[in-house]
C-alpha cells in the first residue's frame, strides 16, 4: 500500500491496469509530463512492492502489472481502480 500512496505511482498502476499490452517508459514520460529518471524511480518502487514487471526491448523498458500477483492484491487494485 505504501507504494500506491504516491499519486504518480497510482496513476501509473491505473494505466497499466487498463492497458492491453505493456507500456513503454517513454509513454509514461509523455503522458505524465515527468522526466525519464523520475518515471524510472517510481517504477523501481512499484517493482520493489511486487506490483509490476519489466522487459527490455532495445533501448526501452516496457512495464506491465505482475502476472502472478496475489489474489488479495489484485482484488484491492480492482477496488481502487475500477
N, C-alpha and C positions, 0 to 999 in steps of 0.2 A: 504494500500500500504506500510505503514511503516513496517509492519510485514514481507513483502516479500523483503525488501531492503537488508536483510542479505542473502548471497549466500547459507548458510547451510539450512536456512528455505525454500528458493526457491527450493532447491534440494529435501527437504523432501516433499514439496507440489507436486512437479513433480512426485515423487514416488507414492504418494497417488493418484494422478490423473490417473496414468497408472494402478494402482493395481485393480485386480478383487475382492479382499477381503481386509478386514482391515489388517494393518501391525503391527506386534508386535514391541514394543520399542526395543527389543533385536536385531531385524533385522536391525534397523537403526544404532545401535551401531556398529555392524559388518560391515555394508555397508559403513558407513561414517568414521569409524576409530575414533569415539569420545566416551567418557565415557557416562554411563547412566545418570548421573546428568546433563551433558551438553545437551544431547538429550532432557531430560525432561524439561530443561529450555526453549529450542527452541519450544518445543511442547506447553508449557504453553503460550508463546507469540502468537502462532498460534490459540490456543483456545480462548485467550482474544480477538483476532481480529475476532472471529466468523468463522474461516475457517475450523477448524477440530472438530471432536467429538471423544470421547474415551469410551472404555468399558473395564472393568477389568475382566480378566479371570484367576482365580487362583492368581498367584503372578505377572502375566504380564498384561500390559495395551496395548490394541490394538487401533490403530488410523485409522480413515478414514476421507475423506472430509465430511463436514457437508451436510446432505441430503437436508435441506431446505435453501440452500444458495440463496441469492437474484440473480435473473436472470442477472443483470448487473455484479455482481461479477463473476459469472460462465462464462460469455462472456469474461471478462477481463482475467481470468485464461486461458481460451481456447486460446486466442491470445498470451499470454505469453508462454504457454507450448506446443502448437501444432506446 
